[in-house]
Amino acid sequence: MTSSSLLQFDLVVLGGGPAGSSGATAAGLLGKKVALVEQASVVGGAGINTGTIPSKTLRETALMLSGWRSRQLHGVDLSLRREATVADFMRHERQVTAGERERMEERLARRGVTRFQGAGSFVDAHTIRVAGAGGAERFIRGEKILIATGSSPLRPKEFPFEDDRVHDSNEILELKALPKKLIVIGGGVIGSEYAGTFAALGSEVHLVDGRDSLMPFLDAEISTGLAAAMTANGVQFHWKETVVSCDASRPGNVVLTFASGATLAGDGVLVCAGRSSNTATLNLAAAGLTPGKRGLVQVGPHFASTEVPHIYGAGDVIGPPALAATGIEQARVAIFHAFGVGLKSEISPLLPTGIYTIPEASCVGDTEAALVEKKIPYIAGRARYADLPRGAIMGDKSGFLKLLFHRDDLRLLGVHVMGEQATEVVHIGLVAMATGATADLFNRTCFNYPTLGDLYKFAAYDAILQRHMPEIARL
């Protein structure tokens, strides 16, 4: 193999998920010759095919089929779950997934991206071997390389995943029948989202976690409120429990044994034990790369490799926050830096977290605990959905917005919201924080009436009154 026999590209992208496709499209937009290597027959990766889009679509389908919103609003059970089949449950998910995949493929084609199906691996720092079906091989060369191969669910050895009752977060989408009793292992974001979805559909759901609180990275008020809401929706929590064995040797229920000696049986088990980067087969060493923990590609500023500067990484392969939204932005920054274009030199340090549980939760910025640790004086302003007409119209009785302001100048430091459309509501606070806004912004802003936007005005009023209470008291 000689350099003249290689197919030459300005950029070779490994992985066709949200980050990889975004990077390839950005380079194509710049007029670069781009190759995209994807092992699967379709683009989209976990973000479109097995994770972000499918799980959120399933959640929405669960809310509709179960009549959950109608029960909340009217106290009337409009549930269709007795008649609904798994095919009904999955149909909308497959339609949405297919539609988003088509849009991604159209964008890639419009930008002239050449696609290669097969397993990509490094031959050297610029050369990629693409192993296709039937042993066919292609070799391509890229002046720049973007690694965006995503991640896969971890599979702890305690669980027999070959059994069709035991699932990881990818396999759960291939269910043939809804479990009557689903045991979810791991109370992180993915486990909590699926726990809520299946509870809404009528499965008896048990969530097992080795910690004593739900997603402790959240502000404590959101964590506690979300756990309470999930409990009210039927999710049963088992705190401070770890699984030591999973017996799937008999028909019927799978039996889990915990370190405490307790047991729990169910006809479905979903294991959400974290994820590992898809880099094991890339032959990183041939490119001069040393993978970090769980196979992570180690990057520095602009997401360039700390070891080989012309190789970049984006998305799950570089570690937290490992979200589709952040991966997309990371890839764009990487590509513009790689080709010396100043359209996007960095991404905002303010990265929102969206959790599609039932109800939703979302946040950006500092928690109360973080502000206490930093010894930053603050004021918390709160507003409840139920106290606003829009919240009452929606029937959301547990939702709330919590804003954290610096005590001295009322600069916004943190936004925490739980309730319907929380992942949308958080964006108002996100933009406000990005501009360094204070509570006065919400004091002056006129929101449509009735809307959830008014949550910001009333939470800001709450903080302003606390800040100026001594003055008001003297009037």
C-alpha angles and dihedrals in degrees: 000000000000130000089249091058093054124096103245124219136171089224135017115195119199109207132029101220125114094290096043095045091046091052093046092049092048092052091047089052087057090055095253125148104247136189122195118199116198126168095206122074090242134044124238104081120204091324093067107015108038110003137022104024098033096047093048092047090050089051091054091046090051091053091051099043093045095046087230095153091047091052091050093048104036105015087237122128107226091167119158095183095110090061099031119099129205087256089058090049095051100038097085092043091055092047093051092044092050092048094052091046090053091051091051092049091049092053092050092049092047090055093049097247114169112221126211120190114211145071111302123210136166122261090176136336093291104025127082126194113211113202109200135182118307094018095295114155134200127183121208133178128216129190085207128026128202117196110204104147095140127212142283133218116271114242111209113213092238091074126073099219091178087074112091091226094060117073143176120213092272096050095047087077090063096060116144094197135017112255116242090213119022122190113201116200112207128032097218124118097286095043093047093048094052092043090059094045095053093042089055089054092054103260116139101245128200119186116201122196135166093220129074099235139042116263096335092200086076123087105276093242092055093044092051094043093048093049090050092049092048090049090052088052091056105267111139115209127212107193128196092016127130126188116241098172141013116201112200095154096111133058117257117028129023111228122218123197119203130210087251090062094250120129133211128190131199141153092240134040124190115192116203102174101147132275138270128214117258096235104106094099097041095088090227092177091067088062093047094255125138113203119225129215113331089006097296120170107233114229138174133195115347087013094278116150114265088223107036110028098200091058117080135189132206138171127012093347091072096047136239138053083028095182127146091237094053093043091055092051093044091054092052092050090048094051096046090049092046091056098036097249119144099207092110119008098168143001124242115272086224105087117176122221116217119193116189098204122133100288103026122240130197138170146173131187130011128351122219090256091053092051091049090050091049090047091234114154111233146171123217117216118193138191128181125219090223092060093059125071092234091054090048091049089053092046093233106153100166104043123110144165122225121192123191116207132183106256094225102052104005091241110167111253105164141015122200124174137172124184144059112343092004091147088059097039092056092065093073089060092041092058091043091053092047089059095045092247126176132211088273090074091064091040090059099036120099112214125195113268124262100020140120087247087081088070087079093053094051095043088051091049088053091054095042092052091051091049094049100030094116090056093046091048090057094054 
